[in-house]
Amino acid sequence: MPEVEIRKFASVVEEVFHEGGPRATTPLRRAAVIAVIRNPFAGAYVEDIQPFMEDLKPLGLMMANRLVELLGGDPAIVEGYGKGAIVGAAGELEHGALWHAPGGYAMREVLGDAMAIVPSTKKVGGPGTRLDVPITHINASYVRSHFDAMELGLNDAPRADEMALMLVMTTGPRVHNRAGGLAADKITGKDGLR
């Protein structure tokens, strides 16, 4: 497979102090890293695309480490994560699916003992396309307080022969979470769900 050709990286950090309610003592921090890469399969149908997942692994690790640094450098403060991909118009949705394993396993490796599956989404779109990247708790997908999303996109990406690959990490629950359900301090940690 060809080497991953990166056109650019973009990153963003949000600090959320309130959503109309009381001001949080400690703001929720949400960080995202986007890598815009050339899609080696753009413009043609290729049957065997799975080897490209192996090529994407170093990129996933680089992005996951950047996220931890953006949030202060301590992986222990990360409580939520998610991933996504926007495939340019000369590609297909399946090309975005190649990001599932390299992006997800990279974050779980960098965070050490994260047990929950990393939620994800993907779509085909052109420059300026936005994507709502889903976020859940790193150890238990059923923790409602951490159900969230971060809208991401770039004005000039992805071009037709590109993909925009995204990773997101957060430091806690939604600022005014009160929807009930499994609390983070009640996780049993056996199956990544509860």
N, C-alpha and C positions, 0 to 999 in steps of 0.2 A: 504494500500500500504506500501511497505517497505520504511524505511528511505533512504534518498539519501546518498550513500556511495561515498565519495570524495577520490580519490587517490592522486591528487595533483592539485595545481594552478600554472599557469604561467602568467606573465604579461610582457608587452613591451610598451615602449613609444618611439615614433619617433618625431624628430624635423626636419622639412623640411625647409631649408633656400632658396633653389632655385631648379629649374628643368632645368637648362641650361640658364635661363634668369637672370634678375637682382636679386640681393640678397634681400630677404624680410627683412624689418625692424623688423617685428615680425614674427618669424617662425610659420608655421602651426604645431600644435601638434596633433598627433594621438596616442591614447592609446587603448590597448586591454587587456582583461583578459580572460583566458581559464581555464575552470574547467574540469578535467578529472574525470568522475564518472562511477560507475558500471551501466550497463544497466540491469535493473531487468527483462527485457523481452527477453534477449539474448537467442538464442537457441530454442525458442518455439514461436508458434503463440498464442497470447493472444488477445481475442476479445475486452475486455473492458480495454483500457489503459488510458483513459482520467483522472482518479483520480490522476495519477502521476503528472499531471500538477500542481495540488495543492501542492504536495510535493516539487516541484521545485521552488515555489515562494520565500521562504526564500533565496535560493541560488541565484536567480536572483537579489534580493535586495542587498545581500552581494556583488555580483560582480559589480553592478551598483555603489554602494557607493565606492568600491575600485577604480573604474575608475575615479570618480570625484576627489578622493584623489590623484591619479596619475597625474591628470591634474592641481593640485594646490589647490584643496579643495573648489573651488567656482563653484557651478553648473551653475551660470550665464554666464560663459565663454564657455560653451559647445554649439556648433552650429550644429553638425552632429552626427548621430548614425547609428548603424547597428548591426545585430546579425547573428549567424550561428551555425551549428552543423555538426559534422562528427560522423557517427554511425559506430561502429566496424562491422566486417564481419558477426558476428553471430546475428546481429540485422537487422532491416529493416528501410527503409527510413522514414516510418511513426513514428518511435520512435523519430527521429530528429524533426518531426513536433510538438512534445509535448513541445518544447522549445519556440515556437512562442509566446504564451501568457505570460508565466512567465518571459521570457527574455525581451520582449517588454514593457510590463506594468511596470516592475521594473524600467527600465530606465526612462519611462515617469513619474513615481511617484517621483523618486529621482530628476528629473529635474524640477518638479513642473507643468509647463504649456505647455509642449511639445504637439503639436497638430497632427503632421504627423505620419502616420503609420511607424513603424520601418521596414526598408527593411531587407530581410533575404535570406539565401540560406542554403542548406543542401545536404549532400550526404553520401553514404556508402563508407568506405575505411579503410585501415589498418594503422599501424604505419607509420609515415612519410607523410601521405596524407596531402596535402595543400588545403586550401579553400579560395577563394576570397570572403571576406565578404563585401557586398555592403553597401554604406553609402549615406545617403541623409540628407537634412536640417531637423532639429527637428520640425519645424513648418510648412513647406510647401514643399511637395515632388517635386514640379516643379522647384525649385531653382537650375538651372543647375550648378552654380559655386560650389555647394557642392556635385555633383555627384562624387563619389570616391569609392575606394575599398581598403581593407587592406588584404594582403595575410597572412594567419596564418596556423600554423601546428606545430606539435611536433614530434621529431624523434622517440619517444616510445609510441605514442598514436594516435588513440585509439586502444587498444588491442581488440580482437574479441568480448569480453563481456563488452566493455566500450562505452562511448560516450564522445566526446570532445565538450563542450558547450562554445560558444564564444559571447562576447559582445565587441563593439567598440564605442568609442566616439572621436570626433574631436573638435578642437577649431575654425575652420573657413573653408573658401573655399580652393580649390586647389591653390597653391602658384601663379601660372601664369594663372589663369582662365581668359578666354576671349572668351568664346563660346556663350555669349549673353544669351537671355532668361530672365526670371523673376529674378530680383535682390533681395537679401535678405532684403534690406531696403524698398522694395515695396510690401512685404507680407501683405495681407489683413487679414489673420488669421481667416477665417471663416470656412474652411472645411478641413484643413490639406493638401490641394493640392496647393493652391495659397496664 
